[in-house]
Each structure stands twice: as C-alpha cells, then as structure tokens.
C-alpha cells in the first residue's frame, strides 16, 4: 500500500515521537509507539500485498493471487530486491498452469533476484526442471533436479523429485 521508502520515513517519525514521549515522562506511550513502529519496519521487509497474495496461494486461489499481485504497479520501485524475487516467483507459479514459457521467464528472474527460503529456491528449480523436461532439455532438467535435491533439506519435495527422475528415465 505504501512505498517502501515511505514506510521507513513513517517508522522514523514514530520512533522520534516515541523518544519525545520518553523524555516527557510518558513511558507507556513511548513503548506503545515503539511497538507501532515495528509494524512499519516489518512491512518494509515483508510487503503486505505479497503476504496477502501468499495467503491466497495457500488456498489454491490462483485468480485471487493474480488480483493481489496486479495491485503492485511498478515492482522495481515499490519492492525490495527479495520482494521482487517473490513477486516473480508467485507469477511463475500462476503461469505454470497455463503458459510454460512465461512461467520459465518468471522463475529464472526470481532465482536471479533471490529468494530467502531454501525451500522456495528448491521449488523454483524443481518447476524449472519440469518445464525443461517438457521442452525436451534433459541435461538442463537433470542439473536443476540435482540442485533442487541439494536444497531440499527438510525432504518436503522428495516425492516430486523422485517422480520427475522416473519420468526423466522414460525420455
């Protein structure tokens, strides 16, 4: 909703007013203002629209996810680099249902910008491996599958990786 720099300015102003409240002796007001400023600092690092889009994605509502992502007009200006990575990651998941070429573009851009969680990187590489396999690029798919296997530390994607490896043998 707010620009990323505006969030920091608002947090700074709230912190300054909290310090003023401490100086005046209103300790309770100062503490509550500091807690309020943490919300804006949190939203600087985690964009609220992307959080809402992830909530829609958990409900398997791709159309709702797309609507939330469309509210971000200029992602380069409104989002930090990691947030841009997740913006492209979500678009890749959405387009992987309909347009593989577009999905591949978004997943590659997401990996280039960076994703915070290893699971998300593994999922993006696994999706890219699936796209490469459908486009008959076996060597690239094998490389991406091995990278995804290394990143999957919690073994959450082992079934999908094994299934894709079995499909690769058939090619």
Buried (B, 14 or more C-beta within 10 A) or exposed (E): EBEBEEBBEBBEEBBEBBEEBBEEEBEEBBEEBBEBBEBBBEBBEBBBBBEBBBEBBEEEBBEBBBEBBEEBEEBEEBBBEBBBBBBBBBBBBBBBEEEBEBBBBBBBBBBEBEBEEEBBBBBBBBBBBBBBBEEEBEEBBBBBBBBBBEBBEEEEBEEBBEEBBEEBEEE
